[in-house]
């Protein structure tokens, strides 16, 4: 018999960790919005807009750092 999963009770500390450490690993920043929708169900005090802002900044910082190492010169 499969037991239904209980929704975890995340705290602000958990949301900060997810925004700073997990969100930068996502392939596209639009996935941050999907993640925020799911996290919104875990805590009625979840601030979706603040989470998206923080997670997007972390995502951009991660991908901006990686862009500096790309050599996209096309030799002719």
Secondary structure, DSSP 8 states (H G I E B T S, - for coil): -----------HHHHHHIIIIIGGGSSSTHHHHHHHHHHHTT-TT--HHHHHHHHHHHHHHHHHHHHTT-------
